[in-house]
């Protein structure tokens, strides 16, 4: 059995929105990451991944996004040994100023360029790979 998690690679003005996860989080506390969260059981549901992601973004950082596009999926084990499937979407910032709206989940927000993310030794490799893939989608849509 897996937990399903969705994450947003939010893009605005050639920068990506990252959050510093709250130290209170049971998994990866204090680590820079994309905005996102767990998909909840709803029974029969349409667009559950996209709706979950839009809700999580609004709850955690207070912004609206548009043009959600699939980037990739992966699996991992949490610090507690729970299996997770993670799906990343590229999202364009639509409206609102990002801030740490949910202090239990987010300590701070930061906008970084692709280069800044790739050059930052404290950012996990899986996040760098997700940003590289999302950046390719952005470049392809501009070309």
C-alpha positions as CSV (number, residue, x, y, z in Angstrom):
1,X,0.0,0.0,0.0
2,X,1.2,3.5,-0.9
3,X,0.5,7.0,0.2
4,X,0.0,9.2,-2.8
5,X,1.6,12.6,-2.6
6,X,1.5,15.5,-5.1
7,X,3.9,18.3,-5.5
8,X,4.0,21.6,-7.4
9,X,6.9,23.0,-9.3
10,X,5.5,26.6,-9.3
11,X,7.1,28.8,-11.9
12,X,7.1,32.7,-12.0
13,X,9.5,35.2,-13.5
14,X,12.1,32.5,-14.2
15,X,12.1,31.3,-10.6
16,X,10.7,28.4,-8.7
17,X,8.8,28.5,-5.4
18,X,10.3,26.4,-2.7
19,X,9.3,26.0,0.9
20,X,11.4,25.2,3.9
21,X,9.4,22.4,5.5
22,X,8.5,23.0,9.1
23,X,10.7,21.3,11.7
24,X,7.4,19.9,13.1
25,X,6.9,17.7,10.0
26,X,7.5,14.0,10.6
27,X,9.2,13.6,7.2
28,X,12.0,15.8,5.9
29,X,11.5,18.6,8.5
30,X,13.6,21.7,7.8
31,X,14.4,20.6,4.2
32,X,13.7,22.8,1.2
33,X,11.1,21.2,-1.0
34,X,8.2,21.8,-3.5
35,X,4.7,22.7,-2.1
36,X,2.4,19.7,-1.9
37,X,0.7,17.1,0.2
38,X,-1.0,13.7,0.5
39,X,-4.1,12.8,-1.5
40,X,-7.0,12.0,0.7
41,X,-9.6,9.2,0.1
42,X,-12.7,10.6,-1.6
43,X,-14.4,7.5,-3.1
44,X,-15.2,8.1,-6.8
45,X,-13.4,11.3,-7.8
46,X,-12.3,13.1,-11.0
47,X,-9.1,15.1,-11.2
48,X,-8.2,14.2,-7.6
49,X,-4.5,14.8,-8.1
50,X,-4.9,18.3,-9.5
51,X,-7.6,19.3,-7.0
52,X,-5.5,18.0,-4.1
53,X,-2.5,20.0,-5.4
54,X,-4.5,23.2,-5.8
55,X,-5.9,22.9,-2.3
56,X,-2.5,22.1,-0.8
57,X,-0.9,25.1,-2.5
58,X,-3.6,27.5,-1.2
59,X,-3.4,26.0,2.3
60,X,0.4,26.1,2.6
61,X,1.5,29.2,0.7
62,X,-1.7,31.1,-0.2
63,X,-1.3,31.3,-4.0
64,X,-3.3,30.2,-7.0
65,X,-1.8,28.3,-9.9
66,X,-2.9,27.4,-13.4
67,X,-1.8,25.2,-16.4
68,X,-0.9,22.1,-14.3
69,X,1.2,19.7,-16.4
70,X,2.7,16.4,-15.4
71,X,6.4,16.4,-14.8
72,X,7.2,12.9,-13.4
73,X,6.4,10.4,-10.7
74,X,8.6,8.5,-8.3
75,X,8.5,6.4,-5.2
76,X,10.3,6.7,-1.9
77,X,10.2,5.7,1.8
78,X,9.5,8.3,4.4
79,X,11.8,8.6,7.5
80,X,9.3,6.3,9.2
81,X,9.5,3.6,6.5
82,X,6.1,4.4,4.8
83,X,6.0,3.8,1.0
84,X,5.0,6.9,-1.0
85,X,4.3,7.5,-4.7
86,X,5.1,11.1,-5.5
87,X,3.7,12.9,-8.6
88,X,5.1,16.3,-9.6
89,X,3.2,18.9,-11.7
90,X,4.6,22.0,-13.4
91,X,2.3,24.9,-12.4
92,X,2.3,28.5,-13.4
93,X,1.8,31.1,-10.7
94,X,-1.5,32.8,-11.3
95,X,-2.3,35.0,-8.4
96,X,-1.3,35.9,-4.8
97,X,1.9,36.5,-2.9
98,X,3.5,33.4,-1.5
99,X,4.0,33.2,2.2
100,X,4.3,30.6,5.0
101,X,0.5,30.3,5.5
102,X,0.6,27.0,7.4
103,X,3.3,27.3,10.1
104,X,2.8,23.6,11.1
105,X,3.9,22.6,7.5
106,X,6.0,25.6,6.2
107,X,8.7,27.6,8.0
108,X,9.4,29.9,5.0
109,X,9.2,30.4,1.3
110,X,11.9,31.3,-1.2
111,X,11.9,31.9,-5.0
112,X,15.1,30.5,-6.7
113,X,16.3,30.2,-10.3
114,X,17.1,26.8,-11.7
115,X,20.8,27.6,-11.4
116,X,20.5,28.6,-7.8
117,X,18.7,25.3,-7.0
118,X,21.2,23.2,-8.9
119,X,24.2,24.9,-7.3
120,X,22.8,24.7,-3.7
121,X,24.4,21.7,-1.9
122,X,21.7,21.6,0.8
123,X,19.0,20.9,-1.7
124,X,18.3,17.1,-2.2
125,X,19.2,15.5,-5.5
126,X,15.6,14.3,-6.1
127,X,14.4,18.0,-6.0
128,X,17.1,19.1,-8.4
129,X,16.1,16.3,-10.8
130,X,12.4,17.4,-10.6
131,X,13.4,21.1,-11.3
132,X,15.5,20.0,-14.2
133,X,12.6,18.1,-15.7
134,X,10.1,21.0,-15.1
135,X,12.6,23.5,-16.5
136,X,12.7,21.5,-19.7
137,X,8.9,21.7,-20.0
138,X,9.0,25.4,-19.5
139,X,11.7,25.8,-22.2
140,X,9.8,23.6,-24.6
141,X,6.6,25.7,-24.2
142,X,8.6,28.9,-24.9
143,X,10.3,27.6,-28.0
